């Protein structure tokens, strides 16, 4: 693996950084204070992204494009959509995490569609803004404990249950709902269904008030005899032990490196701003001294930069493996666990190092610290990632190692 960022992605990185600086940062505080208000400024940006993706010879970028390449046994060195999406979202989250999560047609549900849909579904639903509904009041990190049911009834499935913490659940055009066809058959019976906005029986119960990412709406949704056409079931409708839950797991293997990249982006923003503020005090922040002769704050900043660089390289590796068709479940969880923890610890420490400026709304440091916490929680908590890593290292199943 070449540790340098591929040169062909430089224009994308520069464009994303420009959007973060010129579009996201100026409105960041506005939508942090105006929680649940939709950021209309994102509509034009989303339209530009759609246009670029439609004409892209390399497949484009974004959540709706994430998909594992066919395996080549590692003989080629592809840098494709997964790597590109990670790099782009890293830069956008240097601007604002909540706004990055609010871009139309870039929801987690779009990643599920890309991972599990057939060709007909991709053509029909590919441009739909889709949220992801998997977490339940009684099934948080243990996705296999899903209780929402989907009962076959003629040409439809009837869905009943409740989902919580659905990012973009109110704004999105559709919700990808994970439900079980038979509770007695465990993971194998869990399938995903695209439920379009306005479908009778689907109700947004409330929007959550949150610590961070306030620009992004987070909904609780109830399904009460909600009828969904059979053709909206993603992937294979048959209950198979070998294939059961594979769509969800492949979605997470693709998106966990993306969330890791988001954590790297916000932590990078905090580190950069902290260096700028500390430099104003006249502190020497150069690297030419030995650590034991440096000011304590300089040494601490350099240690945080080293941790962040380690997380960045782990994240690029996981994305690169997906682009090259290599199994990356362990590596995706390693990247997510490392970046989520490091991102949160860095942003919090930067707040502390900057004193009153870190705690006040004069700077965005306190906001970045709040925003970063969710990146260590959603897409699988820190503890769940460590459990997945242990299973992969020890060759244990979920039933053998809980």
C-alpha positions as CSV (number, residue, x, y, z in Angstrom):
1,X,0.0,0.0,0.0
2,X,1.3,3.4,-0.9
3,X,0.8,5.7,2.1
4,X,0.6,8.9,-0.1
5,X,-2.9,10.2,-1.0
6,X,-3.4,9.4,-4.7
7,X,-2.6,12.5,-6.8
8,X,-5.8,12.0,-8.9
9,X,-7.9,12.9,-5.8
10,X,-6.2,16.2,-5.2
11,X,-8.9,18.2,-7.0
12,X,-11.6,16.5,-5.0
13,X,-9.8,17.2,-1.7
14,X,-9.3,20.9,-2.7
15,X,-12.9,21.3,-3.7
16,X,-14.2,19.7,-0.5
17,X,-11.9,21.9,1.6
18,X,-13.2,25.0,-0.2
19,X,-16.8,24.0,0.5
20,X,-15.9,23.4,4.1
21,X,-14.3,26.8,4.4
22,X,-16.6,28.9,2.3
23,X,-20.0,27.2,2.8
24,X,-20.0,25.1,6.0
25,X,-17.9,27.1,8.4
26,X,-19.8,30.5,7.9
27,X,-23.2,28.8,8.7
28,X,-21.9,26.3,11.3
29,X,-22.8,28.2,14.4
30,X,-26.2,29.3,12.9
31,X,-27.5,25.8,12.5
32,X,-26.0,24.6,15.8
33,X,-28.2,27.2,17.5
34,X,-31.2,26.7,15.2
35,X,-31.5,22.9,15.9
36,X,-33.9,21.1,13.5
37,X,-34.0,23.9,11.0
38,X,-33.1,22.6,7.6
39,X,-29.9,24.1,6.1
40,X,-31.2,25.4,2.7
41,X,-27.7,26.4,1.7
42,X,-27.0,22.7,1.2
43,X,-29.5,22.3,-1.7
44,X,-27.2,24.0,-4.3
45,X,-24.2,22.0,-3.1
46,X,-26.2,18.7,-3.3
47,X,-27.3,19.6,-6.8
48,X,-23.6,20.2,-7.8
49,X,-22.6,16.8,-6.3
50,X,-25.4,15.1,-8.2
51,X,-24.3,16.7,-11.5
52,X,-20.7,15.7,-10.9
53,X,-21.7,12.1,-10.1
54,X,-23.9,11.8,-13.1
55,X,-21.1,12.7,-15.5
56,X,-18.3,11.0,-13.6
57,X,-16.4,8.4,-15.6
58,X,-15.0,6.8,-12.4
59,X,-18.4,6.2,-10.7
60,X,-18.6,9.4,-8.7
61,X,-18.4,9.8,-4.9
62,X,-20.6,9.9,-1.8
63,X,-22.7,7.6,0.4
64,X,-24.9,6.4,-2.5
65,X,-21.8,5.2,-4.4
66,X,-20.1,3.2,-1.7
67,X,-19.8,-0.4,-2.8
68,X,-17.2,-3.2,-2.6
69,X,-15.3,-3.8,-5.8
70,X,-15.0,-7.3,-7.2
71,X,-12.1,-9.1,-5.5
72,X,-8.8,-9.0,-7.5
73,X,-6.8,-10.9,-4.9
74,X,-4.9,-7.8,-4.2
75,X,-3.0,-8.0,-7.5
76,X,-4.0,-4.5,-8.6
77,X,-3.8,-1.3,-6.6
78,X,-7.2,0.4,-7.0
79,X,-8.0,3.7,-5.4
80,X,-11.7,4.2,-6.0
81,X,-15.0,5.3,-4.7
82,X,-14.5,4.2,-1.1
83,X,-11.2,6.0,-0.8
84,X,-12.5,9.1,-2.6
85,X,-15.6,9.3,-0.3
86,X,-13.4,9.0,2.8
87,X,-11.1,11.8,1.7
88,X,-14.0,14.0,0.6
89,X,-16.0,13.7,3.8
90,X,-12.8,14.1,5.9
91,X,-12.5,17.6,4.4
92,X,-16.2,18.4,4.7
93,X,-16.1,17.5,8.4
94,X,-13.1,19.8,8.8
95,X,-15.9,22.4,8.1
96,X,-18.9,20.9,10.0
97,X,-20.0,17.4,10.9
98,X,-23.7,18.1,11.2
99,X,-23.9,19.8,7.9
100,X,-22.0,17.0,6.2
101,X,-24.6,14.6,7.6
102,X,-27.4,16.8,6.2
103,X,-26.4,16.8,2.5
104,X,-29.4,15.5,0.5
105,X,-29.0,12.1,-1.1
106,X,-26.0,11.3,1.0
107,X,-27.7,9.4,3.9
108,X,-26.6,6.1,5.4
109,X,-29.6,4.6,3.8
110,X,-28.1,5.4,0.4
111,X,-25.1,3.3,1.5
112,X,-27.4,0.4,2.3
113,X,-29.0,0.7,-1.1
114,X,-25.6,0.7,-2.8
115,X,-24.5,-2.4,-0.9
116,X,-27.6,-4.5,-1.1
117,X,-29.9,-3.4,-4.0
118,X,-30.2,-5.2,-7.3
119,X,-29.8,-3.5,-10.7
120,X,-33.5,-2.7,-11.0
121,X,-33.6,-1.2,-7.5
122,X,-30.4,0.8,-8.1
123,X,-32.0,2.3,-11.2
124,X,-35.3,3.1,-9.4
125,X,-34.0,4.2,-6.0
126,X,-30.4,5.3,-6.7
127,X,-31.3,9.0,-6.6
128,X,-33.5,8.8,-3.5
129,X,-32.4,10.5,-0.3
130,X,-32.5,7.6,2.1
131,X,-32.1,7.5,5.9
132,X,-31.2,4.3,7.8
133,X,-33.5,2.9,10.5
134,X,-31.8,0.1,12.4
135,X,-31.6,1.1,16.1
136,X,-34.5,0.3,18.4
137,X,-35.3,1.1,22.0
138,X,-34.5,-2.5,22.9
139,X,-31.8,-3.1,20.2
140,X,-29.0,-0.6,20.2
141,X,-25.5,-1.9,19.4
142,X,-26.8,-5.5,19.1
143,X,-28.4,-5.1,15.7
144,X,-29.3,-8.8,15.6
145,X,-31.8,-8.2,18.4
146,X,-34.1,-6.3,16.1
147,X,-37.8,-6.7,17.0
148,X,-39.4,-4.8,14.2
149,X,-41.3,-7.3,12.0
150,X,-42.1,-7.5,8.4
151,X,-44.9,-9.9,7.6
152,X,-45.6,-11.0,4.0
153,X,-49.1,-10.2,2.8
154,X,-49.8,-10.7,-0.9
155,X,-47.7,-8.3,-2.9
156,X,-46.6,-6.4,0.2
157,X,-44.8,-6.7,3.5
158,X,-46.5,-5.2,6.6
159,X,-44.0,-3.6,8.9
160,X,-44.6,-3.0,12.6
161,X,-42.2,-1.6,15.2
162,X,-40.3,1.4,16.4
163,X,-36.9,2.9,15.3
164,X,-34.9,5.5,17.1
165,X,-31.9,7.7,16.3
166,X,-32.6,7.8,12.6
167,X,-30.3,10.4,11.0
168,X,-32.2,12.6,8.5
169,X,-35.3,10.6,9.4
170,X,-37.7,13.5,8.9
171,X,-35.9,15.2,5.9
172,X,-35.1,12.1,3.8
173,X,-37.3,11.0,0.9
174,X,-37.2,7.4,2.2
175,X,-36.0,5.3,5.1
176,X,-34.2,1.9,4.8
177,X,-35.8,-0.1,7.6
178,X,-34.3,-3.2,9.0
179,X,-36.9,-5.7,10.1
180,X,-37.2,-9.5,10.8
181,X,-39.3,-11.8,8.7
182,X,-39.3,-14.4,11.5
183,X,-38.1,-13.6,15.1
184,X,-37.4,-17.3,15.7
185,X,-34.8,-17.5,12.9
186,X,-32.3,-14.9,14.3
187,X,-30.0,-12.9,12.1
188,X,-30.8,-14.8,8.9
189,X,-34.4,-13.4,8.9
190,X,-33.4,-9.8,9.2
191,X,-33.9,-7.9,5.9
192,X,-33.9,-4.2,4.8
193,X,-36.9,-2.5,3.2
194,X,-37.1,0.9,1.5
195,X,-40.1,2.8,2.9
196,X,-40.8,6.0,1.0
197,X,-41.8,9.1,2.8
198,X,-45.6,9.5,3.2
199,X,-46.3,5.8,3.2
200,X,-49.4,5.2,5.4
201,X,-48.4,3.7,8.8
202,X,-45.0,5.4,9.0
203,X,-45.0,8.3,11.5
204,X,-42.2,10.5,12.7
205,X,-42.9,10.6,16.5
206,X,-40.3,13.2,17.5
207,X,-37.0,14.8,16.7
208,X,-34.3,14.4,19.3
209,X,-32.4,17.3,21.0
210,X,-28.8,16.4,21.0
211,X,-25.4,17.3,22.4
212,X,-23.8,17.9,19.0
213,X,-24.5,17.6,15.2
214,X,-27.5,19.8,15.7
215,X,-27.7,20.8,12.1
216,X,-28.7,17.1,11.4
217,X,-32.1,15.9,12.4
218,X,-32.4,12.7,14.4
219,X,-35.8,11.1,14.4
220,X,-37.8,8.5,16.2
221,X,-40.1,6.7,13.8
222,X,-43.0,4.3,14.4
223,X,-44.3,1.8,11.9
224,X,-47.9,0.7,12.4
225,X,-49.2,-1.8,9.8
226,X,-47.0,0.0,7.2
227,X,-47.4,-1.7,3.9
228,X,-44.4,-1.8,1.7
229,X,-44.3,-3.3,-1.9
230,X,-42.3,-6.5,-2.2
231,X,-40.0,-5.0,-4.7
232,X,-38.7,-2.6,-2.0
233,X,-37.0,-5.4,-0.1
234,X,-33.3,-5.0,-0.8
235,X,-31.4,-8.1,-1.8
236,X,-32.5,-11.7,-1.5
237,X,-35.9,-12.2,0.1
238,X,-35.1,-15.8,1.1
239,X,-34.1,-16.6,4.7
240,X,-30.5,-17.9,4.5
241,X,-28.1,-18.6,7.3
242,X,-25.2,-17.9,5.0
243,X,-26.5,-14.7,3.6
244,X,-28.6,-13.5,6.5
245,X,-27.7,-10.0,7.7
246,X,-25.0,-9.8,5.1
247,X,-26.4,-6.6,3.6
248,X,-26.2,-4.7,7.0
249,X,-22.7,-6.0,7.6
250,X,-21.4,-5.0,4.2
251,X,-23.0,-1.6,4.6
252,X,-21.1,-1.1,7.9
253,X,-17.8,-2.4,6.4
254,X,-18.2,0.3,3.8
255,X,-19.4,3.1,6.0
256,X,-17.2,2.7,9.1
257,X,-14.1,4.0,7.4
258,X,-16.2,6.9,6.2
259,X,-17.2,7.7,9.8
260,X,-13.6,7.3,10.9
261,X,-12.7,9.9,8.2
262,X,-15.3,12.2,9.6
263,X,-13.7,12.0,13.1
264,X,-10.3,12.7,11.5
265,X,-11.7,15.8,9.8
266,X,-13.2,17.4,12.9
267,X,-10.1,16.5,15.0
268,X,-7.8,18.1,12.3
269,X,-9.9,21.2,12.5
270,X,-9.5,21.4,16.3
271,X,-5.8,20.8,16.2
272,X,-5.2,23.4,13.5
273,X,-7.2,26.0,15.3
274,X,-5.4,25.2,18.6
275,X,-2.0,25.6,17.0
276,X,-3.0,28.9,15.6
277,X,-4.3,30.2,19.0
278,X,-1.3,28.9,20.9
279,X,1.1,30.4,18.3
280,X,-0.3,33.8,19.2
281,X,1.1,33.5,22.7
282,X,4.7,33.2,21.2
283,X,5.1,29.5,22.1
284,X,7.6,27.7,19.9
285,X,5.6,25.0,18.0
286,X,8.4,23.8,15.7
287,X,9.6,20.2,15.6
288,X,13.4,20.8,15.7
289,X,13.7,20.3,19.5
290,X,13.8,17.1,21.5
291,X,10.5,16.4,23.3
292,X,12.1,16.8,26.8
293,X,13.3,20.4,25.9
294,X,9.9,21.5,24.5
295,X,7.1,23.4,26.2
296,X,4.6,20.9,27.6
297,X,1.9,22.2,25.2
298,X,4.1,21.7,22.2
299,X,4.9,18.1,23.1
300,X,1.2,17.4,23.8
301,X,0.2,18.8,20.4
302,X,2.7,16.6,18.6
303,X,1.6,13.5,20.5
304,X,-2.0,14.2,19.4
305,X,-0.9,14.8,15.8
306,X,0.9,11.4,15.9
307,X,-2.3,9.7,17.2
308,X,-4.4,11.4,14.5
309,X,-1.9,10.3,11.7
310,X,-2.1,6.7,12.9
311,X,-5.9,6.9,12.8
312,X,-5.8,8.4,9.3
313,X,-3.6,5.7,7.9
314,X,-5.7,2.9,9.4
315,X,-8.8,4.6,7.8
316,X,-7.2,4.8,4.4
317,X,-6.2,1.2,4.6
318,X,-9.7,0.0,5.3
319,X,-11.1,2.1,2.4
320,X,-8.4,0.9,0.1
321,X,-9.2,-2.8,0.9
322,X,-12.9,-2.1,0.1
323,X,-11.8,-0.6,-3.3
324,X,-9.8,-3.7,-4.0
325,X,-12.4,-6.2,-3.0
326,X,-10.6,-7.5,0.0
327,X,-12.5,-8.5,3.2
328,X,-12.1,-5.5,5.6
329,X,-14.5,-6.1,8.4
330,X,-11.7,-6.2,11.0
331,X,-9.8,-3.3,9.5
332,X,-13.0,-1.2,9.2
333,X,-13.7,-1.7,12.9
334,X,-10.1,-1.0,13.8
335,X,-10.2,2.3,11.9
336,X,-13.6,3.3,13.4
337,X,-12.5,2.4,16.9
338,X,-9.2,4.3,16.7
339,X,-10.5,7.4,14.9
340,X,-13.6,7.7,17.0
341,X,-11.7,7.5,20.3
342,X,-8.8,9.7,19.1
343,X,-11.1,12.3,17.5
344,X,-13.1,12.8,20.6
345,X,-10.1,12.9,22.9
346,X,-8.3,15.4,20.7
347,X,-11.2,17.8,20.4
348,X,-11.8,17.7,24.1
349,X,-8.1,18.3,24.9
350,X,-8.0,21.2,22.4
351,X,-10.9,22.9,24.3
352,X,-8.9,22.5,27.5
353,X,-5.7,23.8,26.1
354,X,-7.3,26.9,24.7
355,X,-8.9,27.9,28.1
356,X,-11.7,30.5,27.9
357,X,-11.5,30.6,24.1
358,X,-12.0,26.8,24.0
359,X,-15.1,26.9,26.2
360,X,-16.8,30.0,24.7
361,X,-18.7,30.4,21.4
362,X,-16.0,32.8,20.2
363,X,-14.4,29.9,18.5
364,X,-15.9,26.6,17.1
365,X,-13.7,24.5,19.4
366,X,-16.4,23.7,21.9
367,X,-18.8,22.8,19.1
368,X,-16.3,20.5,17.5
369,X,-15.8,18.7,20.8
370,X,-19.6,18.2,21.1
371,X,-19.9,17.1,17.5
372,X,-17.0,14.6,17.7
373,X,-18.7,12.5,20.4
374,X,-21.3,11.0,18.1
375,X,-18.5,9.7,15.8
376,X,-17.4,7.4,18.6
377,X,-21.0,6.1,19.1
378,X,-22.9,5.7,15.8
379,X,-22.1,3.0,13.2
380,X,-21.2,0.9,16.3
381,X,-19.9,2.1,19.6
382,X,-16.3,1.9,20.7
383,X,-17.1,-1.2,22.7
384,X,-18.8,-3.0,19.8
385,X,-15.9,-2.3,17.5
386,X,-13.5,-3.8,20.0
387,X,-15.8,-6.8,20.2
388,X,-15.8,-7.2,16.5
389,X,-12.0,-6.9,16.3
390,X,-11.7,-9.6,19.0
391,X,-14.0,-12.0,17.1
392,X,-12.0,-11.5,13.9
393,X,-8.7,-12.0,15.6
394,X,-9.8,-15.1,17.5
395,X,-11.9,-16.6,14.8
396,X,-15.0,-16.6,17.0
397,X,-18.6,-16.2,16.0
398,X,-21.0,-13.7,17.6
399,X,-22.6,-16.6,19.5
400,X,-19.2,-17.7,20.8
401,X,-17.9,-14.3,21.9
402,X,-20.5,-11.9,23.2
